[in-house]
């Protein structure tokens, strides 16, 4: 029996599409921004009208100097202290299998769900508005809400249809990629 896998690129495009449909967000890859590791990609997050919201650093592959697991963090929180707006610099991390020269990075269903979940945390950090840095502290039961919305959305009928469109079934031949 073949086990379904999803190309990481398709999952990223899927999560961006869901965030666009839910919140009107735009995601533009920025290759002009310096990164701390060559595997890291930076995406500028914008409102539907083009206003800059923040930057998302996507760090999805394992390396010796990196913790295991998946998480969301920030290099700088959003704030508006003294009337000076500081946009957030958010990181979304995972330890998914790296692509090879002939095969793309493939995620299992659970890893896909994890990426949607952690992306929900990133949205919380990107979209929250506060005067003070770190001011988006919320009760423990709310901190998971944005992640649960994305995770629940991951399983909804419309997202299942989207996943079906974006996914490829893994096969034994490299040509299918």
Wavefront OBJ file of the C-alpha trace (Angstrom):
o trace
v 0.000 0.000 0.000
v 1.324 3.427 -0.912
v 1.459 5.958 1.887
v 0.529 9.541 0.946
v 3.215 12.176 1.190
v 3.073 15.861 0.438
v 5.787 17.965 -1.156
v 6.976 20.579 1.329
v 6.650 23.286 -1.332
v 3.026 22.314 -1.919
v 2.285 22.344 1.816
v 3.844 25.809 2.164
v 1.800 27.031 -0.810
v -1.276 25.437 0.759
v -0.792 27.097 4.134
v -0.241 30.457 2.376
v -3.429 29.906 0.351
v -5.447 29.118 3.486
v -4.087 32.235 5.255
v -4.892 34.286 2.167
v -8.466 32.989 2.044
v -9.021 33.391 5.803
v -7.189 36.671 6.440
v -6.422 38.208 3.030
v -2.667 37.897 3.604
v -0.065 37.983 0.855
v 3.291 36.176 1.046
v 6.275 37.348 -0.981
v 9.593 35.509 -0.823
v 12.491 37.872 -0.102
v 15.853 36.602 -1.327
v 17.485 39.978 -0.585
v 17.348 39.516 3.201
v 20.319 37.913 4.934
v 19.605 34.619 6.692
v 21.422 32.777 9.473
v 21.621 29.519 7.482
v 21.411 28.772 3.736
v 18.358 26.501 4.244
v 16.302 29.353 5.728
v 13.838 31.203 3.512
v 12.371 34.622 4.305
v 8.846 35.625 3.347
v 7.396 39.111 3.681
v 3.841 39.031 4.986
v 1.518 41.775 3.718
v -2.098 42.765 4.125
v -4.380 42.470 1.099
v -3.698 46.122 0.279
v 0.062 45.565 0.330
v 0.891 47.046 3.758
v 3.925 45.333 5.333
v 3.041 43.244 8.407
v 6.310 41.452 9.154
v 8.846 38.875 8.060
v 8.569 35.117 8.429
v 11.782 33.069 8.549
v 11.051 29.479 7.499
v 13.650 27.042 8.842
v 12.373 23.557 8.061
v 15.396 21.238 7.775
v 17.462 19.522 10.504
v 21.121 20.230 11.198
v 23.539 19.360 13.987
v 23.272 22.762 15.700
v 19.454 22.764 15.753
v 17.011 21.494 18.379
v 14.682 18.666 17.388
v 10.936 19.106 16.938
v 8.898 21.991 15.521
v 8.229 25.423 16.997
v 7.495 29.057 16.354
v 9.554 31.887 17.816
v 10.450 35.463 17.122
v 13.580 37.506 16.693
v 11.584 40.667 17.352
v 8.022 41.090 18.578
v 5.639 43.621 17.095
v 5.312 46.818 19.140
v 4.245 50.443 18.872
v 6.081 51.894 21.861
v 6.463 55.694 21.784
v 4.566 55.734 18.470
v 7.363 53.882 16.683
v 5.991 50.819 14.900
v 8.261 47.786 14.965
v 7.116 44.982 12.722
v 7.641 41.402 13.902
v 10.386 39.068 12.740
v 8.932 35.591 13.260
v 10.532 32.186 12.778
v 8.771 28.929 12.010
v 11.009 25.892 12.533
v 10.743 22.208 11.835
v 12.948 19.216 11.194
v 11.503 17.779 8.011
v 13.512 15.605 5.628
v 15.635 17.656 3.245
v 15.200 17.299 -0.487
v 17.836 15.418 -2.407
v 19.130 16.168 -5.879
v 16.445 13.935 -7.403
v 13.600 14.005 -4.852
v 11.736 16.837 -3.144
v 11.262 17.212 0.600
v 8.230 15.076 1.444
v 6.012 15.425 4.532
v 3.791 12.832 6.113
v 0.207 13.686 7.029
v 1.296 14.308 10.654
v 4.160 16.563 9.574
v 1.781 18.483 7.321
v -0.579 18.974 10.253
v 2.392 20.118 12.389
v 3.378 22.708 9.793
v -0.214 24.058 9.727
v -0.222 24.134 13.550
v 3.075 26.004 13.903
v 2.051 28.372 11.129
v -0.965 29.277 13.282
v 1.446 30.358 16.023
v 3.353 32.410 13.440
v 0.121 34.127 12.395
v -0.580 34.987 16.047
v 2.856 36.611 16.311
v 2.521 38.381 12.963
v -1.034 39.668 13.339
v -1.170 40.536 17.036
v -1.034 44.260 17.808
v 0.521 45.576 20.988
v 2.095 48.745 22.302
v 4.848 46.916 24.171
v 7.173 44.205 22.825
v 5.969 40.812 24.005
v 2.579 42.335 24.810
v 0.650 39.582 23.092
v 0.866 37.345 26.133
v -2.420 35.541 26.416
v -3.895 32.905 28.727
v -2.566 29.426 28.037
v -5.900 28.256 26.656
v -5.896 31.047 24.033
v -2.297 30.724 22.891
v -3.293 27.587 20.982
v -6.374 29.115 19.296
v -4.706 30.382 16.097
v -2.906 27.042 15.765
v -6.117 25.118 16.325
v -7.878 27.226 13.685
v -5.170 26.361 11.169
v -5.075 22.736 12.301
v -8.863 22.421 12.127
v -8.859 24.191 8.796
v -6.305 21.636 7.657
v -8.957 18.952 8.079
v -11.928 20.874 6.665
v -13.578 19.854 3.416
v -12.355 22.906 1.465
v -8.798 22.452 2.701
v -8.995 18.726 1.983
v -9.958 19.662 -1.577
v -7.057 22.131 -1.637
v -4.689 19.494 -0.224
v -5.836 17.038 -2.872
v -5.089 19.609 -5.555
v -1.667 20.442 -4.104
v -0.546 16.974 -3.125
v 1.201 14.283 -5.084
v 1.056 10.603 -4.282
v 4.505 9.193 -3.633
v 5.566 6.632 -6.168
v 8.644 4.605 -6.826
v 9.791 6.765 -9.742
v 11.508 10.142 -9.517
v 9.665 11.303 -12.659
v 6.409 11.562 -10.684
v 7.859 14.391 -8.633
l 1 2 3 4 5 6 7 8 9 10 11 12 13 14 15 16 17 18 19 20 21 22 23 24 25 26 27 28 29 30 31 32 33 34 35 36 37 38 39 40 41 42 43 44 45 46 47 48 49 50 51 52 53 54 55 56 57 58 59 60 61 62 63 64 65 66 67 68 69 70 71 72 73 74 75 76 77 78 79 80 81 82 83 84 85 86 87 88 89 90 91 92 93 94 95 96 97 98 99 100 101 102 103 104 105 106 107 108 109 110 111 112 113 114 115 116 117 118 119 120 121 122 123 124 125 126 127 128 129 130 131 132 133 134 135 136 137 138 139 140 141 142 143 144 145 146 147 148 149 150 151 152 153 154 155 156 157 158 159 160 161 162 163 164 165 166 167 168 169 170 171 172 173 174 175 176 177
